[in-house]
Amino acid sequence: MKKLTLFTFVLGLFLSTAAVAQISDPHTAFKKHINEVVQQVEQTESAEEKRALLNNSLTDLVETIEQVENKENVPAEDKAQLAAFKKDLMDKKAELNGDAGFTQVPANQLNNFANFVQQDIEQADRVVTLSLTSALLIVLILLLL
């Protein structure tokens, strides 16, 4: 039993080290993740599936940010940036679904909305100003989802 536990630990350590090694630029990896979601949305025919993909992606991003915010080694400045980023993502999710006083994004505008979200995230200063540690944590958690 101890050998299996040790093997599992070593394997997990190896895989996490390999994942970190492949992410030389977490900001680029994060943008790549967003781009992949947009491509999935554009390739999906059903408006319900498009909305679900966007909704799930935004939920995953918010949950990831919450996990990173709760880490002790994340600088206070990053936590403030993450909180603002999380609020922006939650507003986009509310707009997507027609919650919190927003008008729901029409079915025929979901591709445009996905592109809008991508452009907004990529152009946001906060993605660029997060520390390498925080950005790397976000990417790693997204990879595990």
N, C-alpha and C positions, 0 to 999 in steps of 0.2 A: 504494500500500500504506500509506503514511504517513497519507493522508487517511482510509482505512478505520479504522486504529488510533485516530486522533484522534477520529473520529466515534464509535467504540465506547466510548472513554473518556468522552467528553462525555455520551453517552447513559446510560452506567452511572452517572455522577455525577448526572445529572438524575433518574434513577429512584430512586437511593438517597436523594437530597434530598427527593423527593416522598414516599417512604415514611416518612422521618423526620418530615416535616411533617404527615402523616396520623396520626402516633402522638403526640398531645399528652400522653397519660397512658399510659405503658408498662405500669403496673400493671393498668389497666383492659383494655388490649389483651391482656395475658397471660391475664387471667381470661376474656376473650372467647374466646381460643384454646381454653382448657380446656373451656369451655361448649360450643363447637362439636364437640369430640371426644365429649363426653357425649351430645349430641344425635345424632351419627352412630351411636354405640353403641346408643342406645335405638331408633333407626329400623331397625337391622339385625336381620334375623330369625335368622340362623344364629349359634349359640353360638361356632363356630370363628371366624367373621368378627368377632364382638364381641371375642373374646379377642385376635385379631390386631390389631384397631384399638387396643385398650388397650395391648397390648404395644408396638406400633410408636410410639404416642404417648409412652409412658414412656421408650422408648429414645431418641426424638428429644429429649425434655426433658433426659435425662441427658447426651447428647452435646452439646447446646447449652450446658449448664452447664459441661461440661468445656472447651469452646471459650472461654467467658467467663472461667473460672478462669485460663486460660493467657495472657490478655491482661495486658500489663505495667501498663496504666493503671488496673486494677481495684484498689481499696483492699484492704489486708490484712483489714480487718474484713468486707468483702463476700466475700472469698475464704473466710473461715471460715463465714459464713452459707451460701454456695453449697455448701460441702462437706457441711454438715449437711443441706441441702435435697436434695442429690444422694443421700446415704445413705438418706434417707427415701423418695425415689423408687425407688431400687434395692430397698429392702425391699418396697415396694408391688408392684413388678414380680415379685419372688421369690414373694410371696404369690399374685399372679395366676396364676403358672405352677406353683406348688407346689414351688419350689426352696428351698434353704438351710434346710430344716427346716420350712417352712411347708406347710400343707395347701392344696392348689389350690382356688381359688374355684370353687364349683360352677357349672355352666352356667346354672342358673336364677337365679343371684345376680349375674350380670355387670352388669346394669343398676344394681343396688343398689351394687355395688362401684365402678362408674364415678361414681355420685353421691357415694359416700363419699370417693373420691379428690379429686373436685372440691371438696367442702366442706372437706376437710382442707387442701388447698392454699390455698383462699381465706381460711381462718381462721388460717392460720399467720402468726405474727408476722414471719417472715423475708421474706415477700413484701413486706410493708409497709416493712421496715427496709433493704432494699437501696437503694443509691444510685441516683439517676436514671440515671447512666451505665450501671451494671450491668444495671438493668432494661431499659433501652433496647437494650443489646446482646443480651439474651436474646430480646426480641421481634423484633428485626431478623433474628437468625439463624433463629428459628422461621419467619418469613415466607419465608426463602430455602429452607427445606427442602421 
